[in-house]
Amino acid sequence: MMETKHILTFVFVIFIFLGCDPVDKDEEYSGGAATIFNSTYYAFNKPILGLSFEERATFETGDSLFNKSWVIAPASTTARDGLGPLFNARSCSGCHSRDGRGRPPKEKNEVVTALLFRLSIPGETENNSPKPHPIYGGQLNNKAVPGVEPEGKEVIKYSFIKGTFADGTPYELRKPEYSIENLKYGELSKDIMISPRVAPMIPGLGLLEQVSEETILGFADPEDKDKDGISGKANYVWDVTHKKKRLGRFGWKANQPSLLQQNAGAFNGDIGITSPLFPRENHSDKQTPCLDIPSGGTPEISAESLERITFYTQHLAMPGRRNWKDPTVVTGKKLFLKAECHLCHIPKMQTSTSKDFPKLSQQKIRPFTDLLLHDMGEGLADNRPDFEANGREWRTSPLWGIGLVEKVNYHTFFLHDGRARNLQEAILWHGGESKKSMEIFKAFSKEERKALLAFLNSL
């Protein structure tokens, strides 16, 4: 399983040793043929080029389902009623604005929308999934339909950690502390586990779904047999459709096996919409006011509509690179390799052959992820297990498109809970398996740090 990682490392070391500019042919095509060159406000919500008339119609229908708000049942718009009774957002785009990345609230009294709190308690479940809280379930819902109280209010408080780079330049990190106030249906147990998660960006997910399991496992080295300090491991999670465990690849802890299940889970947990995959409402019997709220149907989103929105999320094009030949960016890439960031953020891989998804088939992509779990240290730990992931482990986040988040979403908040206010802070939070890379970055000069960040912003 280590062979792929060894080959990639050898190639990159040769680049650095020979002093070559590590610029690949067609490097700007982040998503292969599924790449578009758009660096505007709309960079994340364009379809892959070459869709047929029928495919484009399916894409547009999925786009509509993604962006339009669901309403309270009963309503004349029967295809979009059934909101809640408990929810976090009224639409998918309520969290993934313009198919981009969410953020924590900027102001103290701002309503939390694109950041949610996962909840669980210790204990075993049949499929090794997180055990939901007996009253509040698997996540906190901070909104509700009329006649029902929201479950509670998220509270975020920050303290600040000061440090210096090797050259004496100071920096500051903000450390969040999370709690919940105004609980309406009973107190949380003392052993409650809370894990905040911001909504990730959407483009490129269809390509990642087409990367073979063999390719992903080729990056894994759970026992660190090569002694490089990197021990990525796979998460195996419950697949509701196939009723068995499968490789997880989506979500902050790789806790979803497919985009279909990811979307169905988000409809249920975030919007309160039932589906063929998750036919039960997202409230417990102990939340009695919810029991009298009319349903929007059984299920509230049909299998056909769920498949269309999944087609939409699978066929969003990946924005291409900018300034990839700029000398500062090229220098930054060399430094990215020197800091060994590429051992987890794998620059390049290929999708598998697929008759069902010809536009995504056999594409050379550059997502900068291995889709594996890594120990990120105590600083980033949420201390909440999620299938095979322990409380210190997170999936390697893809870096493609990261330089366009500010353009699309007007912010630069990064990491799983948005605590990092920019990419530099995100790097400085790296610990555990990535601590060595973080320390190398801290030892870089100011110009070197600037170059590495320019490289990241070109992705």
N, C-alpha and C positions, 0 to 999 in steps of 0.2 A: 504493500500500500504506500510505502514511502518513495517508490521509484519516481513518480511524477514530480514530487517536490524536489528530489535530488537533482533531476535533470534541469528543472527551472533555475535552481540555485546555481548550478554549474554554469549555465549560459549567462546569467547575470553577472557572476563573478568574472568571467572571461571578458565581458563588456567593460567592466570597471578596470580590470588589470591592463587591458590593451589601450585604455584611454579612449575607447570608441564612443561616439555619441549613441546612446541606446535608443535610437529612433527606428521603429519597425516600419516596414512597408505597410501602407494603409492603416497606420496606427490611429488615425483620426476617426476611423469607423468603429466606434465603441460597440455597436450592436451588429457588426457585419452588414449584411444587406438590409437589416432592419434599423439602420441609422438614418436620421434626418439631420440636416444642419440648420438649426433654429436656436438662437440664443436669446430669444425675446421672452416676454411675459408668458407666452404660450408654448414654451419649449417642451413641456412635459405632457401635453394633451393632444398630440398629433398621431394619426394612425400610421402604421407601417405602409410604405408605398407598395403599390401593385395589388391591393386587395380587389377581388372581383366585385361586380355590382351587388351580388347577393351578400358577400362578406362585408362590404361597406355598409349595407343596410343593417346587418346584424350589429356591426360596430356602432352605428349611430343610435340604434335602439338601446344598446348597452350604455352608451354615453348618456342618454336621457335618463335611464334608470339610476345611473351613478350620481347625476347632478340634481335631479328634481327632488323636492322634499316630499316625504311621506306625511299623510294627514291622519287625523283621528277617525276611527270607524264609528258609525257607518257614514259613508260619504258617497257622493255621486261618482267620484273617481275611484271606482272599486278596485282598479288595478294598483292603486297606490294608497289604500287605506289600511289601517291597523297599527299605526304608530303607537309605540309603548305597550303597556301603560308606563313603564319605566324606560328611560333611554338616556343617551349621552348626546346624540346628534339626530337631526331630522333627515339627513341625507349622507351618502358616502363622502361627498365633497365638503360637507360640514367639517370633517376632520382633515381630509386630503384636498385642501383647496388647490384648484387648478392641477389636480393629480400630483401635487407636491407634498412637501413635508410639513407636519404640524409643529407646534411649539408650546412650551408652557406659558402661562399668563405673564404678560409684561408688567401689569399693574396689580396691586394687592387685591382690588375688588373686581378685577376682570373675571368674567364667567369662564370657567375651564371648559374648553370644547375639544381641542385636538390632543389632549393628554388624558389618559384614563388610568385608574388604579385597578390593577389585577388584585384579587383577594383569594386567599386559601388558608386552610388550617392544616396542621400536621395530621398525618394518617394515611393509610393505604386505601387505594381505590382499585377496582377490578382491572383497569387497563393501565395503572401507574400514572394516571393524569393527576394534576393538582386537585386536592380535595376541596370542594367549594364550601364557603361558610354556610351554615344551615339556614340562615335568614337571608343574607345579602348575596349569596351565590358566588360566582366567579369574578365579578367586577362590580365596582360601585357605579350606580346610575345617579347622576346629579340633576336630572330633569325628569318631569312626569307630566302626564296629561291632566286636565282639570278633574278634580275629585280625588286625586292621588298625590301624596307627598313625595318629593324626591327623597332618595335614600339618605343622602347626607351631602356635606360640602367638603371638598378637598382643601387642605391647608398646606401651604409650602412656605417654609422659613429657610433663609439662607444664612450661613456663616461663611467667613472668608479665610482662605488659606494663602499665605504669602510665601513666595519663594524667589530664587534668583537663578538665572542661567549662569553657565561657567564664566561668561565674560562680564558678569556683574549686573546685567540688565534684570530689573525686577519684574515679577509677574504676580498675578493674583487669580486664584480659582475660587469659585463659589460652590459651597457644599450644601446640598438641600437636605432638609429634614421634613418628613411627611407625616401628617396626621389627618383625622377626619372629624369634623364637627357636625352638629345638628342632626345626629342620627335619629331617624323617625320610627324605626321598627324594632328597637332594642339595641342594647350595647354590643359592641364587638367583643369577642373573647380575648383574653390576654395573650393568647398564642397566635393571634391573627398575623398573617404575613401579607404585606402590601408591596406591590411592585408597580411603580409608575411606568407608563409606556407612551411615547408620542407617536403619532401616526407617521409612518415612513412614506417616502415617495413611491409612486406607482410604476412609472415606465421601466421597461426591461424585465419585468417579472415573468412574462411569457417565455423569454429566452432562458432565464434561470430554471424555469420548470422543465425545459427541454435538455438540460445538462444531464447526462446519464448518471445513475447511481454509481457506476463503476468509476467514472471520472472523479466524482466527489470523494469516494472512499480512497481513491489514489492519493489524495492529499492528506489523509488521516495518518496519525502516528500516536495513538492514545497512550502508549507506554514510553514515548520519546526514545525509541530505540536508536535513533541517530544522534542523540545527546546534543541537539541544537537548542534545547529549551522550549521547543514548540511541540505541543502534544494534542493537536486538534482531534476531536472525536465527533462522531455522528450522533444525532439525536434520533431515536426511533419513537414514533408517536402513533396514536390511535387514528386510523383512517376509518371514518364513519361509513363511507360508501362500501369499502371492501371488507369492513369488519375484521381488520387485522392491523398489526403494527407495520408501519412503513417509514422510510427515511423522511425525516422532517427537513424542510429547507426554507420555509417562510416564517416570518415573525422574528422578534428580537431574540428569542431563544430557539429558533428553528422548530417551533412547536406545531407547525401545520404542514401536512404532506402535499397539499395541492392548493391551487388558487380557488378551485370550486369550494373546498372546505373553508379556506380562509375567508372567502366572501360570505358564505352562509353563516359562519360564526360571527362575523362582524355585523351582519344584518340582525342576528338574534341578540347579541350582547350589547351592541351600540345603539341600535334603532328600535329594538323590540319587535322585530319582524320574524315570524316563524317561516320555515321552509321545509321541503321534504327531508333535508338532512337534519335539521333541528326543529322538530314540530312542536316542542313545548315552549310556552312563554318564558321569558327570562326573569320570572319572579317566583318566590316560594309561597307555599300555602299559608305561611305565617304573616304574609303581607296582605291581609284580608281586603283592604280597599281595592286591590288589583283584581280580585276575583270577580267583581261585578262589571268590569269594563268590557264593552263589546269587542269581539274579535273582528279582524278584517278578512276572515275566511280561514279555511283549513286546507293547505297552509296559506299564509298571507302573501307570500311571493311564490309564484309557480315555478316548477322545474324549468320551464322554457325561459322565463324571465331571468332566473338565476344563471342559466347557461349563457344567455346573451350578455349579461353584465360580466361574466367570466371571460367570454370571448373578447369583450372590450378591454379588460385588464391584461389579457394575454397579448393583444395586438397593438398596444401603445408603443410607438417608435422610441428608440433611445437617441437622445441628442448626441451629436458628434463632438469631438474635441475641438477646442479653440487654442490657437497659439502653440501647438505641439512642437513646432520647430523653433520657437523663440529660444535664444541661447540661455536665458535665465531659467526657462521651463525645462530645457534639456539638462542643465546643471542640477535642477531640483529633482529630476528623475534619478540621476546618478546618486544623489544624496538619499533618496527614498530607498534605493537598493543598498547603499552603504549602511543605512540604519536597520536593514533587514526587515523593513516593513512588508516586503513582498512575500515573506514566508507565510503570512496569514492572508494578506490582501493579494492573493494570486492575480497577477495582471491579466493573464490570457488563458482561455480554454475554448473548447468547441462544443456546440450543441450536437445532440444525437440526430440520427436519421428518423424522420417522422412523416408518414403518409398523411396523418390527420392535420399536421401543422406545417405545410410545405414552406411557408414564408419564414418559419423559425428553424427549419431543418438545416443541419450541417453549416452552421454559421460560426465563424471565428469571432468570438466576442471578448471584450476587455472589461470585465465587471469589477476587478480588484476585490475579490472575495474567494474564500474556499468553501463557504456555506457550512462550515463546521463550528463546533463549540470550542471556546478557549477560556481558560481561567484568566480573568482580567484584573484580579487582585481585590483586596478588601475595600479599596476606595470606591469601586464601582459595584460592589456586591449588593444584591437585593435580598440575599439570604432566603430566597424562595425557590425551591426545586420545581422543575417543569419537565415531566417525563424523565429522560436521562440527564438533563441539565441540572447541575447543582446550583447553589445560591451564589456562586462566584463566576459562573460560566455564562457567556453570551455568544451568539453567532457573529462571525465576522461580518460587519456591515459592508455591503458593496459601496465602492467609492465613486462609481461612474455617475455623472450628473451632479456631483456634490458642489461643483463650482457655480452651478446655476440656481441653487436654492435661494440665494439672496435676490436674484432677478425675478424669480417666479413667486416667491413667498414673502419677500421683504424682511427676511431675518437670516441670521447665521447661528441659530441655536442647534447644537449637535449632541450626539450620544443618545442613549435610549430614553432619557428623561429630559433632554434639552438643557442640561445644566451648563454645558460648555457654550460660552457666548461667541465663540469663533473656533476655527480649525486649530489654532495654536493651543487653546485650552483643551480641546478634545484630545490632542496628542499628549498633553501633560497629565491627563487623567489616566493614561494607560499604565497598568500595573500587571502583576502576575507574569504570565508568559511574555507579555509585551513590555515589561519594565526595561529590559535591555535596550530596546529600540527607543523608548522614551528618554533614557539616560544619554544615548548617543545624540538625540535631538537637542537635549539640554546643553551638550558640549559643543554644538555647532556655533559658529560665529553668527552675528546678526545677519550678515549677507547670506550666509548659508541657510539660515532659518527662513529668510525671505524667499530664497529660491525654491526650497522644498514646498512652501505654502503656495508659491506661484504654480508649481507643478500640480498640486492637488486642485487648485482652482481652475486648471485647464481641463480637468477630467469631466 
